[in-house]
Amino acid sequence: MLLHVADDDLFALARRLQDALRARAPGETLWFTAPDPDRRGLYEGEPTPDGRHRSLAGWVMLAEELGATLLTPQPAGPGRVRLGLRRLDRDASWQTRAAPSGDPEKYGADSDFARIRKFEEPPFLFAFARALDFVDPADGARVLALGCNRGDELDALCRLRSDRTFECHGIDHAASAIERARTLHPTMTFLTADLQRLDAPPLAEMGRFDLILALNVLHSPSLDGKAILQRLVAEHLTPAGAVIVGLPNVRYVDHTLHHGARVKGFSHPELSVLVRDAAYYRRYLARHKFRVMITGRHTLLICARPLPGRRG
Ligand SMILES: C[S@@+](CC[C@H](N)C(=O)[O-])C[C@H]1O[C@@H](n2cnc3c(N)ncnc32)[C@H](O)[C@@H]1O
């Protein structure tokens, strides 16, 4: 028989669903009926004659917390819908099969990571657009993307600012990703290189840039992200140059996005490392005469543009 959800508050509901989901194998679905989530003008859990209101967004958030994904609701009689929670399979997450941190091909063209399209994730695209509004790169700007993989952020920059042209450069140590980037973006320049070697050619000879993007790379345990940013600001940024640093606040469970990055030694998402790093980058950039803005949900984008009179 289908579970019937009506008046349970969230304490009782979460426990009931959690117990029922635990009894299912990964990939299996728990079906139940619930009040229609499309009713207007109600807060989460507000009582109604048909049971407590839960919006579709509320169900999606609950599914995420329960390690499940919500299936598309179907009508189930007057004022009710049939909902399905499919238990996620943690072993299907791309990181479980990934090469160790520091392996150049961990994010290569043949890795599972290569299937992920960050700019198809609405919070990422919109946060990046806000970041570009803030740093506002000028027509003709020289732009460098660190850990650019197949160059998606450079492509997004050109599409979001299609009224301007940019001289785009990307660096990554995954040779296969760089090969892919060159095929996809033949007008851009890509280099296979290790960011730990910024002090040696060819990286040391890259010159200066008007905008440096470092999205989801400086946090890598195999890199000293803080030292890299310091060197970039001192030696590779023009006096009027801007910076966008992205720090992940997300992990992929099965194939779905979950708020909060994975931290070694913790089974649950843990924010103290992210908060510490974001605070460091914000403070460092503010001290070096940048105006700093932080935006983004699944990736925190720390955006810095020069204050008037900044000389590098
Ligand atoms: C999580 S991916 C992020 C890719 C892209 N920037 C994005 O936000 O979708 C990290 C990228 O940084 C690259 N990377 C990691 N360590 C590196 C290093 N030491 N030198 C160069 N690239 C590195 C990886 O190969 C990978 O493409």
The ligand as an SDF file (V2000), in Angstrom:
LIG
                    3D

 27 29  0  0  0  0  0  0  0  0999 V2000
   37.5900   20.7140  -10.1940 C   0  0  0  0  0  0  0  0  0  0  0  0
   38.3530   20.9710  -11.7270 S   0  0  0  0  0  0  0  0  0  0  0  0
   37.7120   22.5760  -12.1630 C   0  0  0  0  0  0  0  0  0  0  0  0
   37.6340   22.8000  -13.6370 C   0  0  0  0  0  0  0  0  0  0  0  0
   37.0090   24.1210  -14.0310 C   0  0  0  0  0  0  0  0  0  0  0  0
   37.8230   25.2460  -13.6280 N   0  0  0  0  0  0  0  0  0  0  0  0
   35.6120   24.2220  -13.4360 C   0  0  0  0  0  0  0  0  0  0  0  0
   35.4020   25.0610  -12.5330 O   0  0  0  0  0  0  0  0  0  0  0  0
   34.7580   23.4690  -13.8680 O   0  0  0  0  0  0  0  0  0  0  0  0
   40.0280   21.3850  -11.2850 C   0  0  0  0  0  0  0  0  0  0  0  0
   40.9150   21.5670  -12.4860 C   0  0  0  0  0  0  0  0  0  0  0  0
   42.1930   22.0200  -12.0440 O   0  0  0  0  0  0  0  0  0  0  0  0
   43.1890   21.2310  -12.6620 C   0  0  0  0  0  0  0  0  0  0  0  0
   44.3700   21.1740  -11.7770 N   0  0  0  0  0  0  0  0  0  0  0  0
   44.4420   20.6410  -10.5370 C   0  0  0  0  0  0  0  0  0  0  0  0
   45.6840   20.7470  -10.0460 N   0  0  0  0  0  0  0  0  0  0  0  0
   46.4330   21.3520  -11.0110 C   0  0  0  0  0  0  0  0  0  0  0  0
   47.7930   21.7120  -11.1130 C   0  0  0  0  0  0  0  0  0  0  0  0
   48.6620   21.4480  -10.1380 N   0  0  0  0  0  0  0  0  0  0  0  0
   48.2160   22.3360  -12.2220 N   0  0  0  0  0  0  0  0  0  0  0  0
   47.3460   22.5800  -13.2430 C   0  0  0  0  0  0  0  0  0  0  0  0
   46.0490   22.2530  -13.2110 N   0  0  0  0  0  0  0  0  0  0  0  0
   45.5850   21.6390  -12.1100 C   0  0  0  0  0  0  0  0  0  0  0  0
   42.5400   19.8750  -12.8720 C   0  0  0  0  0  0  0  0  0  0  0  0
   43.1630   19.1000  -13.8850 O   0  0  0  0  0  0  0  0  0  0  0  0
   41.1190   20.2630  -13.2170 C   0  0  0  0  0  0  0  0  0  0  0  0
   40.9220   20.4400  -14.5910 O   0  0  0  0  0  0  0  0  0  0  0  0
  1  2  1  0
  2  3  1  0
  2 10  1  0
  3  4  1  0
  4  5  1  0
  5  6  1  0
  5  7  1  0
  7  8  2  0
  7  9  1  0
 10 11  1  0
 11 12  1  0
 11 26  1  0
 12 13  1  0
 13 14  1  0
 13 24  1  0
 14 15  1  0
 14 23  1  0
 15 16  2  0
 16 17  1  0
 17 18  1  0
 17 23  2  0
 18 19  1  0
 18 20  2  0
 20 21  1  0
 21 22  2  0
 22 23  1  0
 24 25  1  0
 24 26  1  0
 26 27  1  0
M  CHG  2   2   1   9  -1
M  END
$$$$
